[in-house]
Amino acid sequence: MAAASSPLAAGDSAHRRQWRYTWETLAHLPLLRLYLSHPALSAAAPSGLRADLRLDADLLLLSFFLTSDPVSLRVPVPRVLVDPSVPPECRAAGDHLEVRLTLVLPVDHPVVAAAFPGAGPPAPLSLRDDLKSLSSGDVHLYCKTCSARLTKQPLRDVVEMPSLNWEDVADNWFGGCCTSFGGASEKLISHYINAYGRLQRTTLLDATSIIIEKDYLETDIVSRVDISVPSVDFVALEEAMFNVTLQSDHTAEKIKLNNSEEEVCHEKKIGSNHLRPPVLLEEGPCIDNTEKNGGTPWTDQCGTIQLNNGGDVNSEKSTSDCFIENMEQTSQEADSNLVDPCSCCGDSGDSGKAGLENQRDYKLTKSISLGSSFIIKESNLVKDVNWVELLCSHCSSSLGSYPSQYSDAPSDGRVRLFKCYTSSDLPVGGPHDVFRGHTLEKLFVNLLLEIAEDEISFRTVVRDLKTKRPMLQIVLLSSKAWMFSGYCCENEMDGSHVTAHLQPTVKLLYSNCSSASETDLRTVEEWSSKYRAEQLYMMVGQINELTECLSSAKDEFPLSCSSLEGMCLSSLER
C-alpha cells in the first residue's frame, strides 16, 4: 500500500509530533473513514474536537486540545466524490481519532474515475497483457534486485500455460459425445499435448511465473543449477516398461497392460545391468486407468498424460537404449492396428501413425502438470518432487524455483522465474518493464481471490511447501477495500501536502504460525478442519516475505482496531 511521507527524524519529532493517518473505504459502502493515531492519545483524552472540510484544497483540517495544548492537523483528502452537504462526523475512540465522510458514490463507480482523470489506481495485473507484451519482440529477463541479465538469448514462442485442470475441462467438453466410444476424449488430449510438444524451446507463462528452459539462462546462473543427471532417465524408462497387447471387443479395441510380460522384461533387460529405476510415486488418485478406459492413456494426479506406447521417450542414448528400442518395436506393432473409434474426433485411419510420428515432449508435458511453485493447492501436490529455490548469482536474491526428482537437476529441464523478482527491460520498473507492477503481495492476493471465488472459501492456511507445517492463517474480510496511509505533522503552517491516492486492497485477518508450539499447531489444524480452510503451499522464503508485508500493513491501523478473535487485522494490495 502506498504511504505518504515517512516518519520524521528523532530531532524533528522532539518538537513536532507526527500523526499516522489511514483512509479506508469499502466498495459497497458510500463512506470514507479516517483513522488518526498517536501514542499521546493513550495518556490524555482530546477535547474540543472539530473538523473542517476544504474540498477545494483536498484537505481536512482538525483542531483539538490535548493536555491544554492546542493541536491542529492538515490531512490530505483522497480525490473522491465527497458529499459536501453532510458535515464530517468526528469522535475520539481511545487510542485514535475517527472521522467519517459521506460519499456521493462508491469509490469504484465509473463516474468517479471520469470526474478525476489520472487519479485512479494502476491497471490490474493481466496475464493476457503480459503475454501480448512479451510476444511483441525479443525480450531478455533481468534480476529485479540488481538488474543483472538472466537470459543469454531473447525469449521466443511465449505461450500461456494451460490450466492445471485442463484435462478435466477437455473431458467435460468432449466426454459427453465420446465416452461411449472408448474414451476418445483422452486421445484428443494426447493430440493436444503433441501440439505443444512440437513447439521447440517454448516459453510458458502463467499468472505468477515465466517458465523457461534452463539453456536460456546465462552461464553463471546455470552454474547454480546442478546440471548433472542420472545415466538413466528413470521417469521415461518407467513409461517404457509397459508392454501392451490388443484385445478386441464389439465396440472398440482396447489396450491392456500385460503385467506378467512386464516382469519378464524387467528381469531380462534390467536385471543384467543391475539397474532398478525407482517408481514415481505421487500423492492423490494416481491409479492405472487402463482397465477403466480401455485403450486410453492413463493419467497421474498432476495432469501428466502417460501414453502406454513407450515410443522415443528419450532422444539421447543411454545404457538402456536396447531395452527401450525393443519396447518401442512392440508398441509400434500394437499402435499400427489402433483405430480411433470416434469418427467425429479426427481421422481414424491414421490415428496410430500420427501418435507415433507426433510423439509428445514428455518434459514439456511435465512442466504443464507441475505448474509453478509460487502457490500450490493441495490437490496439485506431487510426492517425491522437491522444489529448489533459484538464486541470482550476482546478488543472491531469490529469482524463483525449479522442480527436482532423484537429483538436483530440474526434472523437466525448466526453471520458474517469479514475476515479482524479474524484469523484462531496463531500467527495472521502467515504462517498458512488463513486470513493473508485479509485487509478491499482488500476485498472492490475485490467486487468493481466485481461489476464494472458485472454492467459496474465505479461510486459508498457508503451509511450508517442504515441511507441510502451517505458517499462516488468513481470513478474508473484504475483497474490495481501498486504502491510503501516511503521516502528517501537528501545527504545520505551510500549504504543501502530499496527494492521497486510494489503492485497491483486500482487508483480512492473519496469524503468524511459524514459531507456534505443538499445542498451538494442533489448534490451527482443528481450526482448519472445522472451517474447511483452503490449504495453500509456498516456499518458506516467499512466506517470510508475505508475513513481513502483513506485519507492516498491520501498523496502519490503530492498536485498538488491529486484532480480532486472536488474529491481527491487516491488508494487502491487489
N, C-alpha and C positions, 0 to 999 in steps of 0.2 A: 504494500500500500504506500502511496506517496505520502511524504511527510514534509511539512514546510518548516524551514529554519531550524537548525539543530540547536540543542541546548547551549546556553551561554557558558563561557568560561567561568572558572571559580571566582576570578576577580570581579567580573561584571555582576554575577548573581548575588554578590555580597550586598549591593545597594539597589539592584533592580531584580525583583523576584520574577521568575518566569513561570508561566502557567501552561499546562498542557491542555489543548482543546481537541475534541474529536466531533466531527459532524457525522451523523448517521441518518439514513432513511431507508425504508423498505419499499420495494417497487409497488406493492399492493396498497400502501397507505400514503395518503397525501399529507404527510407530516415530516418535518425536518427537525431533528433533535440535536442539541448541542450539549456536550459534557465538558465542564471546566474543572480541573483538579489541581491542587497544590497541597503539600504537607501542612501548610499553615492552617488550613481549614479544620484539621483534626484537633488543633489546640484552641481555636476560638471560632464561634459561630458568626457569620457575617450579618450585618444589619443594614437596613435601608437599601435593599437590592432593587436596582432599576435597570431597565433595558430599553435602548433607543435604536430603532432600525433605520439605517441610512442606505436605502436601496440604490440611490444614485451613485454612491461611492462603494457599493458592495461591502458594507461594514455593519457590524453590530457593536454598539457602544454599551458597555456595562459599567455601572458605578455602585459602590457599596462601601461600608466601613468595616474594617477588620481590626479589633482591639483599638478602637477610636482613631485609627489611621485611615484616611481616605484612599481608596483604591479605584483606579479606572483602567479598563481593558478595551482594546480595539481588536475585535475578532473578524477576520475576513469571512464574508458570506459566499457560499457557492453560487454560481450563476444558474439559478433555477427559478421557476415561476412562483415566487412567494406572494401570498395574498396580503396586500398592504392594508386591507380593511380590518384585518384581525390583528389585534395587538399581541406582541410576544408574551408568552407565559414563562415566568421565571420563578425558580424556587431554590432554596438551599436544601441539600439532601446529604447531610453528614459530611462526608469527606469530599464532596464535589458540589458544583452548581449545575443546574439543569435549565436549559431554555428551549422552548418549543415554538416553532414557526409553522403556520398553516400554509400548505401549498395549494395552488390553483389546480394543478395537475400532477400526477406522479412523475418522478424524475425521469423515467424511461419512456415517457409518452413522446411520440414523434413531433408534436407541436413544440415541446421543449427544445429538442435538437434544432428545429427550424428557427426558433426565437434566438438561440445563442449559437450561431455557426462557429465552428472551430473550438468550441468549449467542451465538446463531447469526449467520451473516453476513446482510447485507441481501438481499432478494429479487433474483434475477437480472433483467436487463433483458428486457422482454417487449413486442413490438410490439402484441400483442393488448391488453395492459393500457393501453398508450399510446393506442391507438385508442379504447378504451372511455372513458377519462378525457376525451379531447378531444371526444368526441361527446356527452358528458353535459350540456353547456351552452355558453353563449357564452364563448369563450376569446380573450384577447389574448396576444400574444407580446412578450417583453421581452429586452433585452440582458442576458446573464448577468454581464457585467463591470460595467456602470454602471447597470443597472436601467431604462434608457430604454425607453419603449414603442416597439415597432417597427410595430405594425399600427394603422390608423386606424379599423378596424371589426372586430368579432368574426369569428372564423373559423366557417364553417358548411360542412356537407356534407363532412366529413373522411372520406376513404375510403382503404383500404390500396392502395398502388400495386402493380399486378400485377408478377410476376416478369419480369425481362428475358428469360427464356426461355419466356414464356407461349405464344408461337406454336408452339414445338416441343411443348410439353405438349398444346396443343389438337390438334395434328396427330396425336400419339400416341393421344389419346383417340378422335378421330373418323376418323382417316385409314384405319383398318382396314376400316371399312364403306363408306367413301365414295370411296376412291381410284379405284375402277373407274367412278365416275360423273362424272368430270371435275373432281375437286378441290372437292367440296362443303365439305370441312372449312375451306378458306380463306374460303368465303362465310360460314360460321358465325363465323369470326374477325372478318370485316368487320362483321357484325351486332353482335358483342361490342364492337367499337370504337365503333360508332354509339351503343350503350347508354351508354358512358362519355361520348361527345361530347354527349349530350343533357343531362348534368349540368352546368349553367352554374355557373361560379365554384366548381368543385370543388377541394378541397384534397387533395393526395396525401401519404401518409405511408409512409415506408419505415423500415428498421432504424436509419438514421443521420440522416435529414433529414426536414424538413417542407417540402413544395414548394407554394408559394403563388403566385398571380398577383401581379404587381408592383403592381397597382392597390390591393391590400390594404395596401401599405406606407405609412407616414407620409410626408408630402411631403418632409421633409428627407432621408429615406432614399432615396426615389425620385430625388431630385436627384443622387445619387451614381451612378445608373444612367443612362447616356446613352440617352434615350428616342427619339432621332432614328432614323428608319428610312428605308430607300431608298424612292423613289417607286414602285417596283415590287416586289412580293413575289416575289423570284426563285425561291424554292423552290416556292411554289404555282404560279407561272407555268410552271415546268418540268414540273409534273404535267399542266397543261392542254395541253401541246404534243403529247400523244399522241392521234393520230386513230385511231379504231377502226372496223373493219369486222367483219361477222359472216360466219363460214363455218360451214356445217352439215356434219355427218357423221352416221353411223348411230347414234352413242351419245349425243352432246350437242353443243350449239352452243358454238363456241369464239370467243374474242376474240383478234384478231391485230393487232399494230402495223403500220401502213402507213407505213414509213419514208419512202417517196418522197413521199407526200402531206404528211407532216410537214415535210419540207424546203421544199415549196412554201409551206406556211403560214408558215414562218419568213421566207421572202423577202417574201411579200405583206404580212403583218401586222406583222412586227417590223422588217424591213429599212427600211421607210419612216420609222420612228420612231427609227432608229439605236439600238435597244435590243437588246443581246445578253446575256441573262441567263446567268451562269456555270453550268456543270453542277455539280451537287452530287456531289462525289467522296467516297467513303467507303472505308475500309480493309476488307479481308475480302472474302468472296464476294458482292460487290454486283453481281448479274447480273440480266439480264432473264429471268424465268421464264415468259414468256408462251408460248413455244413448247413448254415442257415441261409446263406445267399447263393448257394450253388456255385456257378462259375464266376463269381465276382472277386475282385480284390478284397483283401481284408485290411481293416484299418486299426491303428492303435489309437489310444485315447487322446493324443495330442494332434490328431488330424493327418498323420502321415499315411499315404497310401502305400501298402506293401504288395506289389504285384507278384504273384507266385509264378513267375516265368524265369527268374534267375538270370536274365539276359546279361548284357555287358554292364555289370554293376560297378566296375572299377576300370577306368581307362588305362591305368598303369599296371604292368605285370607284377605279380608277387609270387611268393613261393607256392601259392595255392591256385595258380592260373589253370593248371591242368584240371583241377577239380571243377573250377568254375566253367571251363570250356565243356567238360562232359555234361555238367548240369545244363548248360545253355543248349547243347545239342538235343538233350531230352526235352527241354522246354520248347524248342523250336518245332519238334515233331508234334507236340501237343497243340501249340498255338496255330500251326498251319491248318489244323482242322477246325479251329474255333470259328463259330458263326455267330454274328450278332443277332439275337432272336427278335430284336425290336426294329422293324424296318423303318419306323418313323424317326429313328435316332441316328441314322448315318448309313453308310454303305456297308451292308452286312458282309458282302463277299470279301472285302479287303480288310476287315477289322483286325484279324490276326496278324496280317502282314504289316499293317500300319502300326500295330502295337510294338512290333519288333523293330521297325525302321525308326520310329519316333520314341525310342527308349527315354524316359524322363530322367532329368538330372536329380539324383537322389538327394544330394546335399542342398540344392535349392529348395526342393520339396520340404526338407527338414527345417530350413530357415523359416518357411511359411508356417510350419507347425509350431516351432518353438516361440516365434514372435520375438519380442524384446523383453528384457528383464526389468524394465523400469517399474512396471507393476504387473504382477501375475496373479490372476484369480486362482482360487483353489482348484477349480475344475481343470485348469490348464497346467497344473504342476506335473513335471515329468521326473520320475525317480531315476537316480543314477546320473543325472545331468547337473553338473556343478557350474555355477555362473561365476566367472572370474572377472574382477574389476580391471579395466584397462586404464592406465595412467599415461599422462603426457610425459615424454622423455625429456622435455626441457624444464618444466615447472612442477612435475609430479602431481599435478591436479587431476582429478577424475575426468575421464572422457566418455566412458561408457562401460561395456562389458562384452563378454562372449561366452558361449556355452562350451563345456569340455566334458569328455567322456573317455575314461580309461587312459587319458594323458592330459597334458596341459595345453594341447593344441586345440584350436577351435574345431569342434566336432562337425560343423557344417562349412568350415572354411571361411566364415564371415565374422565380422565384429559389428557390434551395435554402438554407434556414436549417438549419445543422447543430445537432443536439440538444445537443451539448456546449457550444455557445455561446449557447443560447436557453433562456429560462424561460417557463413558461406562466402564472405567477402571481407576485405579490409577497407577502412578501419572497422574493428569489431563494434557492432551496434550501429554502424552507419546506415544510410538510406538503402543501400543495395544488399545489406545483410539479411537474408531471408529469415534467419532465426533470431533477429534482434529482440523480438518480443517474447521469446520462449524462455520463461523462467521456470525453475523447478516447481514453484508453488502453482503456477498457472497450468502446467502440464498435469500435476497431480489433481487439481480441482476439476479440470475438464473431464478426466477419467472418472473421478469420484461422482460427479453429477451424472455422467453417462450410466454408470453402474446403478446409481440410486434410482434413475428413471427406468432402467430395464428391470431391475430386481425389486423395485419398490422397497428399498431398504435404506433407512436413514441412520443406521448404526453400523460402524465398521471397526474391525480390529486389523491393524497393520502389523504384520509379523516379519521377523528376520528371515530372509529367503534361505539362509544357510541353516540356522538352528531351529527355525519354525517357532521361536519364542515370541510371545506378544510384546510389542514395543510401544504401540499407541492405541488408545481407544478414542474414537471420534464419533460424535453425534451431530448430525447436520441439522441446524436450526432454521436457517433461511438461505435459499439458493440464489436469491435476488436482492442482496443488500448493496448499498452504495455508501462509501465512507471516505473521509479525508481527515488527516490528523496533522497537527503541527504545534508550534509554540508561539506564544505572544508574551510581551513584557508589560508589566503594570506601569501606569503613569507615563506611557510613551507618547511624546508630543508630536513627533514628525508625522508627515502624511503618508509615508511609504508603507506598503504592506504587500504581502505575497498574495497571489491569486489562488483561491481554493478550487480545485477541480475534483469533484467526486469521482471515485474509482469504483468499478464494479467488483464486488467481493462476495464471498459466502461467509455467513456467520455460523459458528459452530462451537461445540464444547469438546475439549480434549483432555486426556490424561496420559502422562508420560509413564510407561510401564517398564522402561529399560533397566531400571535398578530395583524393581519391585521384588519383595521377598516371595518365597514359595507360597506362603499363605495368601498374599495379595494376588499372585498369579492364578491361584485356584479361584479366587473371587472373580477375576477377569474372565476366566473360562466359563464360570457359571453365568455371568452376565451375558457373555457371548451366546451361550446355548439358550438362555431364557428368551432373549430378544432376537434370536436367529440373525446375529450380526454377520455382515458380509466379511469374508476373510480375504485380505489382500497381502501379497508378499512383495517385499522390496529389499534391495541390498542395504546393508547397515549404513553405508556412507550417505545414501540418499535419505534414509530415515533420520539420521542425525541432523542433516541439513534442514529437512522438513520440520523437525522439532524446534530448531533454532528460529525458524520463521514463525511458528506458532507462539513461541515464548516471547519473541519481540513484539508481535501484534497484540499480545495479551496486555502489555503495558499501556496500550492506547485507551483502555477502559479504566475508570476509577476502581480502586481496590474493592469497594463495596459491591460493584457490579461485575466483578471478574471471576466469580465462581458460582456454580450451581450444581447441586447434587454431588458434591465432592469432585467436580470436574471444573476446569478453567475455561472461561469464556475467551474466545479469540476469533480471528478472521484470517482469510487468505484471499489474495487477488484471484480473480477469474478472467 
